[in-house]
């Protein structure tokens, strides 16, 4: 029973506060000066764009984008957290994919056998004529393909 009475009292209090607020706003608007009447000379076309005399004004200079040098770009490939320091873990983190390809048994230890099998297989793939020697042309096939910077196609 007490909850019902307390709830009704709180509701009445909120209504009273709302009425005082509305009356206060009405008094403020009542005391405001009337808007100035526009004369025929000051009449403005509502569809016209505003204009201003900007002959003597200058805006702020646009920010300059600094072009990173080739060495800075190479540095930031390793500096993952951008603290301008390369830790050992940051340096080695770029090499983990190559290590995992060589580690065929997945025990995080690279044995000579694992390295030899992978290297031997790669050599055999490059040796096109099978004479167990690589010519310059055969060795050139081992070079990584140049990276193409393709832009994603727009599906507009």
TORMITI-392844 format. One record per residue: x, y, z of N, C-alpha, C in turn. Coordinates in steps of 0.2 Angstrom, whole numbers. Layout:
N
NODE  n.east  n.north   n.up  ca.east  ca.north  ca.up  c.east  c.north   c.up
NODE       X        Y      Z        X         Y      Z       X        Y      Z
...
END
This chain:
156
NODE  n.east  n.north   n.up  ca.east  ca.north  ca.up  c.east  c.north   c.up
NODE       4       -6      0        0         0      0       4        6      0
NODE      10        6      4       14        12      4      17       13     -2
NODE      19        8     -6       22         9    -13      17       13    -17
NODE      11       11    -17        6        14    -22       6       22    -20
NODE       5       23    -14        5        30    -11      11       34    -13
NODE      17       31    -12       23        34    -14      24       35    -21
NODE      22       30    -25       22        31    -33      17       37    -35
NODE      11       37    -32        6        42    -34       9       49    -32
NODE      12       50    -27       15        56    -24      21       58    -29
NODE      25       53    -31       31        55    -36      28       57    -42
NODE      23       54    -45       20        56    -51      17       63    -51
NODE      14       65    -46       11        71    -45      17       76    -45
NODE      22       75    -41       28        79    -41      31       80    -48
NODE      32       75    -52       34        76    -58      30       80    -63
NODE      23       79    -62       19        84    -66      19       91    -64
NODE      20       92    -57       20        99    -55      27      102    -57
NODE      32       99    -57       39       101    -60      38      103    -67
NODE      35       98    -71       34       100    -78      30      106    -80
NODE      24      107    -76       20       113    -77      24      119    -75
NODE      28      119    -70       33       125    -68      38      127    -74
NODE      40      121    -76       45       122    -82      42      125    -88
NODE      36      123    -90       33       126    -96      31      133    -95
NODE      28      135    -89       26       142    -87      33      146    -87
NODE      38      144    -85       44       148    -85      47      149    -92
NODE      46      144    -96       48       145   -104      43      150   -107
NODE      37      150   -105       32       154   -108      34      161   -106
NODE      36      163   -100       37       169    -98      44      172   -101
NODE      49      168   -102       55       170   -106      53      172   -113
NODE      49      168   -116       47       170   -123      43      176   -123
NODE      39      177   -118       35       183   -118      39      189   -118
NODE      45      189   -114       49       195   -113      54      196   -119
NODE      54      191   -123       59       192   -129      57      198   -133
NODE      62      201   -136       60       207   -141      57      204   -147
NODE      53      207   -151       50       205   -157      55      204   -162
NODE      54      200   -167       59       200   -173      58      206   -177
NODE      64      208   -180       64       214   -184      60      213   -190
NODE      56      218   -192       53       218   -198      58      219   -204
NODE      58      215   -209       62       217   -215      59      222   -219
NODE      63      227   -222       60       232   -226      60      229   -233
NODE      58      232   -238       58       230   -245      65      229   -248
NODE      70      234   -245       76       234   -247      80      228   -245
NODE      78      225   -239       81       220   -235      78      213   -237
NODE      73      213   -241       70       207   -243      75      202   -246
NODE      75      196   -244       80       192   -247      76      186   -251
NODE      79      184   -256       76       179   -260      77      172   -256
NODE      72      168   -254       74       162   -250      78      157   -254
NODE      77      157   -261       81       152   -265      88      154   -266
NODE      90      161   -265       97       163   -266     102      161   -261
NODE     108      159   -264      113       157   -259     116      163   -256
NODE     118      162   -250      122       167   -246     128      169   -249
NODE     130      175   -248      137       177   -251     140      182   -246
NODE     147      182   -247      150       187   -242     156      189   -246
NODE     159      195   -244      165       198   -247     171      194   -243
NODE     175      190   -247      180       186   -244     187      189   -247
NODE     187      195   -250      193       197   -253     199      198   -248
NODE     198      200   -242      203       201   -237     204      195   -232
NODE     200      190   -233      201       184   -228     205      179   -231
NODE     209      175   -227      213       170   -228     211      164   -223
NODE     211      158   -226      209       152   -222     215      149   -219
NODE     215      144   -215      221       141   -213     224      137   -218
NODE     230      136   -218      234       132   -223     232      124   -222
NODE     232      121   -228      230       114   -227     236      110   -224
NODE     234      105   -221      240       101   -218     244       97   -223
NODE     250       97   -221      255        94   -226     256       87   -224
NODE     255       82   -229      256        75   -228     263       74   -230
NODE     267       71   -225      274        69   -226     274       63   -229
NODE     279       63   -234      280        57   -238     285       52   -235
NODE     283       46   -233      288        42   -230     293       40   -235
NODE     299       39   -233      305        37   -237     304       29   -238
NODE     308       26   -242      308        19   -243     310       16   -237
NODE     315       18   -234      318        15   -228     313       16   -222
NODE     309       21   -221      304        22   -216     298       17   -217
NODE     296       16   -223      291        11   -225     293        4   -223
NODE     299        3   -224      302        -4   -222     303       -5   -215
NODE     304        1   -211      305         1   -204     298       -1   -201
NODE     293        3   -204      286         2   -201     283       -4   -202
NODE     285       -8   -207      283       -15   -208     284      -19   -202
NODE     290      -18   -199      292       -22   -193     289      -19   -187
NODE     289      -13   -186      287        -9   -180     279       -9   -180
NODE     277      -15   -177      269       -16   -177     266      -11   -172
NODE     268       -9   -166      265        -5   -162     267        2   -162
NODE     270        4   -167      272        11   -169     275       15   -163
NODE     280       11   -159      283        15   -154     290       17   -156
NODE     292       17   -163      298        18   -166     304       14   -163
NODE     302        8   -161      307         3   -159     305       -3   -162
NODE     310       -7   -164      308       -14   -166     311      -19   -161
NODE     307      -23   -158      309       -28   -154     310      -34   -157
NODE     313      -39   -154      315       -45   -157     309      -49   -159
NODE     303      -49   -155      297       -52   -157     294      -49   -163
NODE     294      -42   -163      291       -39   -169     295      -41   -176
NODE     302      -42   -175      306       -43   -181     305      -51   -183
NODE     304      -55   -178      303       -62   -180     296      -64   -182
NODE     291      -59   -180      284       -61   -181     282      -61   -189
NODE     286      -57   -193      285       -58   -200     288      -64   -203
NODE     292      -68   -200      295       -74   -202     291      -80   -200
NODE     286      -80   -197      283       -86   -194     279      -90   -200
NODE     277      -87   -205      273       -91   -210     278      -95   -214
NODE     284      -92   -215      289       -96   -219     292     -102   -214
NODE     293     -101   -208      295      -106   -203     290     -111   -203
NODE     283     -110   -203      278      -115   -202     278     -119   -208
NODE     279     -116   -214      279      -120   -220     285     -125   -220
NODE     291     -123   -217      296      -128   -217     295     -133   -212
NODE     292     -131   -206      291      -136   -201     285     -141   -202
NODE     287     -146   -206      282      -151   -208     278     -155   -203
NODE     282     -156   -197      279      -160   -192     275     -156   -187
NODE     276     -150   -187      272      -145   -183     275     -145   -175
NODE     281     -147   -174      283      -147   -167     287     -141   -165
NODE     287     -136   -169      291      -129   -168     298     -130   -168
NODE     301     -136   -171      308      -137   -171     309     -138   -178
NODE     314     -134   -181      316      -135   -188     322     -140   -189
NODE     321     -146   -191      327      -151   -191     330     -150   -198
NODE     336     -152   -199      340      -152   -205     336     -156   -210
NODE     333     -161   -209      329      -165   -213     323     -161   -216
NODE     320     -158   -212      314      -154   -214     316     -149   -219
NODE     322     -145   -217      324      -140   -222     327     -143   -228
NODE     330     -149   -228      333      -152   -234     328     -154   -239
NODE     323     -157   -236      317      -160   -240     314     -154   -244
NODE     312     -148   -240      309      -143   -243     314     -139   -249
NODE     320     -139   -247      325      -135   -251     326     -140   -257
NODE     327     -146   -256      327      -151   -262     321     -151   -267
NODE     316     -151   -264      310      -151   -268     309     -144   -272
NODE     311     -139   -269      311      -132   -273     316     -132   -278
NODE     322     -135   -277      327      -136   -282     325     -140   -288
NODE     322     -145   -286      319      -150   -292     314     -146   -296
NODE     310     -142   -293      305      -138   -297     308     -133   -301
NODE     314     -130   -299      317      -125   -303     321     -128   -309
NODE     324     -134   -308      328      -137   -313     324     -140   -318
NODE     322     -136   -323      318      -138   -328     320     -144   -333
NODE     327     -144   -334      329      -149   -339     332     -155   -335
NODE     332     -155   -328      334      -161   -324     341     -163   -324
NODE     346     -158   -326      353      -159   -326     356     -158   -319
NODE     352     -156   -314      355      -155   -307     359     -149   -307
NODE     358     -144   -311      362      -138   -311     356     -133   -313
NODE     357     -127   -310      352      -121   -312     356     -116   -316
NODE     353     -115   -322      355      -110   -326     352     -103   -323
NODE     355      -98   -326      352       -91   -324     344      -91   -326
NODE     342      -93   -331      335       -93   -333     331      -98   -328
NODE     334     -103   -327      330      -108   -322     330     -105   -315
NODE     335     -102   -313      335       -98   -306     331      -92   -306
NODE     330      -89   -312      325       -83   -312     318      -85   -311
NODE     316      -92   -312      309       -94   -310     308      -94   -303
NODE     313      -94   -299      312       -94   -292     311      -88   -289
NODE     312      -82   -292      310       -76   -290     303      -75   -288
NODE     301      -72   -283      294       -71   -281     291      -66   -287
NODE     285      -67   -288      281       -63   -293     280      -56   -290
NODE     281      -51   -295      280       -45   -292     273      -44   -290
NODE     272      -40   -284      266       -39   -281     262      -34   -285
NODE     256      -36   -287      251       -32   -290     247      -28   -285
NODE     247      -22   -286      242       -18   -282     236      -16   -285
NODE     231      -21   -285      225       -20   -288     220      -17   -284
NODE     216      -13   -286      211       -10   -282     205      -14   -283
NODE     201      -15   -277      195       -19   -277     190      -16   -282
NODE     187      -21   -285      181       -18   -290     175      -16   -286
NODE     172      -11   -289      167        -8   -285     160      -12   -287
NODE     156      -14   -282      150       -17   -284     144      -12   -283
NODE     145       -7   -286      140        -2   -285     133       -4   -288
END
